[in-house]
Amino acid sequence: MAKSMCRAVGALVLAIAFLFPSAISVGAQADRGIAGFAPVRVEAELAREQKLRAIPDAAHAESNLRHITSEPHLAGTEGSHRLAEWLRDQYRSYGFDAEIVSYSVWLPQAREVKLELKTPNTITLGTPEQPIEIDKDTYNKDAVMAFNAYAPSADVTAPVIYVNYGTQEDYRALEAMGISVEGKIAIARYGRCYRGIKTKLAEEHKAVGLVLYSDPQDDGYSAGDAFPRGPWRPMSGIQRGSVQYTQIYPGDPLTPGVGSTANAKRLAPADAKNLPRIPTMPINAQDATAILENLGGPHVPHSWQGALPFTYHIGPGDAVAHMKLVMDYQQRPIYDVIAKLHGTNDGEWVVLGNHHDAWVYGAVDPGSGTATMLETARALGELVRSGWKPQRTILMCEWDGEEPGLIGSTEWVEANRAELQAKAVAYINTDVAVAGPNFTASATPSLSGLVRDAARAVQGPHSAGSVYDAWLEHAKRGQTELSGIARTQGGSEKMGEAPVDALGAGSDFCPFLDFAGIPSIDTGFVGDYGVYHSLYDDFYWMKTFGDPTFAYHATLAKVLGTVALRLDEADVLPFDYAVYAAAITRATNDVISRANQLGIQDATTQAVADASARLTASAAHVAQALQRSGYASFDAATENRINHELVSVEQALLAPGGLVGRPWYKHTIYAPGSYAGYAAEVLPGVNEALDRDDAATFQQEAAALAAALSRASVRLDEVAQLANASK
Ligand SMILES: [Zn+2]
């Protein structure tokens, strides 16, 4: 789905002294050890990793992507089913035990999407994307018309109001200007936040419809040369996408919290809380020009002016728009592919995943991730052929129905929650995996060190240094914020390290982390990418702009393989809870001072402060105990128990009843924002209560948070005790 859209915002540089030199040359790690490995096993692990990293290959990745993008494969169509079967067969050919798991879900297809402007002359809009001669794939008649998944059927006619990005802030500005969208059709540009949030806000402000368009300022000619001359969005390019209210819950709208199995109890569509009630449609900049040029009313505030060549007005003026949507909603099958490489210990799983369904061809989103995962799988399969047996079982999952609303992953996680919580040690996602040369990673803080270590172990494709070196270099040049985390006792996170972000919303890690409490990672290479969710996100784009040599695909396959091997083979799982506790403490300090400013200073804020201090102490004890043990002195049963407890810390952070108002979201530390961004909302329950000035909910959420932190401390204390007892 979407992680590249926050690109423009993060150009903040922290002036941080680089206390620790980063240069640890590839392969010189043996004397340093590997987090979680007994010293006697380090050498064998490094040899195994080296063998694995020699296998992924650019030519293979390219031919994978050529196949994956050979036809459009929207969820719920035969193209998607065919791709799932091919993927299953590929995994089988690498030695995996692979099968298709199908769910029947409530899924729309578009029959008619119509937009007209009456000025009073009628202008017909809704123009499709233009084929481009040099790129023959753009002529395919099977490319789906542009629509927003989960928009309802509707037929509305109303004057139009421009709402900038359609964020909460934008509506506040409109209110200050005395302008309302009630009874009007709103037109919003893409960017700043998830389109389902834009739709929810338009609905709450009583608009009767919403038109979404791509302004060239955001991902078109203002950013750089437009396709086919460059990688940015051409005037005719349209960003399709879901408007499902995944911020309330993702997945099949009719089965929140349970898998969409044959016997599942299904809601009536009218009762589904994640379905928008107003029509929306996506259009290109060309069509937006016709609408925006014809708006009357006041000039827009300076920051609302986009890059189209005229002065924007807010509206309404004389122009009236007519939107007609005919959607065909039905129970439709989706096809997940679940491939297993069985380990000695089938009771512990390392899970990797990406979706396979695409809006059209999806070369970047999601094909680059799938092409890469296949190379990782091939490498793991070759290790098995040469005599290795994984310690833990490795699952590689290809989800269907991600684009309409994270459906394939959500249904599978919901259907298998108990087993996953008992067995899965981590989930590694790689959506929008290769769109350029810049490595990026988000993760639960406990896993940030593992991601950095893996990036240090892999040679960069075009430089002498490692992936990590280039990542840090890029961060230093000010493209992204460096990690500002002070060194914590026993923790590995240092000032000036390459940044690992919090996990936000927008891809398949969401059900794993937010619903099931499985520690998660999302990673890939980003870059100049303006064809997101358009017809032009195809093989030609990738071959010409994204990764012409496919070197970044091969490199990412090595990073994923290294992460998977370390999780698979570690004696003690390499989870750094000192880093996690430090991140939580920073967040609780922030929220407590916010609450104090609002006049809330009582037993609940004190309970949060106490619980977070206790968590920090417990995490430090674990770090000390494990360090002392050298990971070497545990018998198999103790090791199992320690690992089980370490994994369960993340689950302890779930609130059984979920967040107030959106009980599907159970994680007390991370959730997608209800109204803000694609970024993670940290401490979502308490922070959103403060946003709403809702003291009663704040108390309730603060109590749930303190309880969750205390549960996590109990788990960590158990680990420390086990580790100390077996000295
Ligand atoms: Zn995606």
Boltz pocket constraint, residues with backbone or C-beta under 6 A from the ligand:
constraints:
  - pocket:
      binder: B
      contacts: [[A, 1], [A, 2], [A, 355], [A, 357], [A, 365], [A, 366], [A, 402], [A, 431], [A, 432], [A, 506], [A, 507]]
      max_distance: 6.0
